[in-house]
Amino acid sequence: MLQTVFPIPEPLAHRYAPFKLQCAKLLADLTACYRFYKDGADSLDFLQDVIVPIDMKNDVNVDDPIEIFRHYLTEEDRGRDDEMLNLSLLGPIIIGTVYCRRALFAGDKGFLVLASSYLREGSYWCGVARGSLGLEKAISDAFSRASAEAYSSATRMLGQAGARSKNEKRELVKKFAFDEVRKRMRPGGWQAMSHAVLAVQDDVIAYSAQVGYPLKKPEPKNESENEVHRTLAKWLSEMPDAKQIFQFGNGGNK
C-alpha cells in the first residue's frame, strides 16, 4: 500500500518538498483530464475512482503501460475489446496516476532518482491524456480552471506524506454509500431509509476499512449496531436527492 511512510534522509529532505509540489501539479492536471473524461466529476471522484483503486492494487512489478492499465480496470472493463481500450482517454489517465503514486512512494523512501524517473513517466502519460483531449480543450481556460481547482486538493492530500485526512476519508465513504443506494434503488425509490441502510451496510463497512475510515461491523444484539445504523441513516438523510429517493411522509424515513 502506498500509505507506508519512510523517513527522508536529512540531506535529501530539502529536495523532496519541491518534488512533492511537482507531483501535486501532475495529479491536478490528471484530475482535470478525468473531469473531461467523466462529465461532472470532481477531485473527490478522481480520488475515489482512480487513486483509491490504484493505492489498493499497487504492484511495481507491472511495468508495461497496457498491463498497468488492465491491472487497475474493473472486471467488466477488462472484457472490452483491446482496440476500444487503446482508444480510451482513461488509459493514459490511469497510467499517469500510477507512475505519479509510484514517484511519491519512492520519494517517501528517499529514492529520489527513482522517484524522478517515475515522475517523468507520469508526466509523459499526462501529456498523452491532454493530447487525447484535442488541442482546443487541452489549452482551454476550462482545463486551466479545473487543474487549478484540483491543485489545492492535491497539495492538501500530499501535505501529510500522501495520507488522506480523516474528513476526506469520511467523505469518500459517504459518497460510496450514496452511490450504492442509488445503484440499488428500484423504480419509485426506497420504501424506508432503514431498508437502504441494511441493503448497503456490509459493502459500506468493507469499503470504509479499505480507505482507512473503518465503521465498526455491527454484531447482533449489540449497541454498536444502532450506532452504525444511525451513522448511515444520518448520511443518507444528507443526500441532495434524499426526498426523491426515500418516501418521506409515508413512513419512508424510518
Sequence and secondary structure as in RCSB ss.txt:
>XXXX:A:sequence
MLQTVFPIPEPLAHRYAPFKLQCAKLLADLTACYRFYKDGADSLDFLQDVIVPIDMKNDVNVDDPIEIFRHYLTE
EDRGRDDEMLNLSLLGPIIIGTVYCRRALFAGDKGFLVLASSYLREGSYWCGVARGSLGLEKAISDAFSRASAEA
YSSATRMLGQAGARSKNEKRELVKKFAFDEVRKRMRPGGWQAMSHAVLAVQDDVIAYSAQVGYPLKKPEPKNESE
NEVHRTLAKWLSEMPDAKQIFQFGNGGNK
>XXXX:A:secstr
 TT      HHHHHHHHHHHHHHHHHHHHHHHHHHHHSTT  HHHHIIIIIHHHHHH  TT  SHHHHHHHTS H
HHHTS HHHHHH THHHHHHHHHHHHHHHHHHHTT HHHHHHHHHHHHHHHHHHHHHH HHHHTSHHHHHHHHHH
HHHHHHHTTTTT   HHHHHHHHHHHHHHHHHHH  TT BS HHHHHHHHHHHHHHHHHHTT       TT HHH
HHHHHHHHHHHHT TTHHHHB TTTTTT 
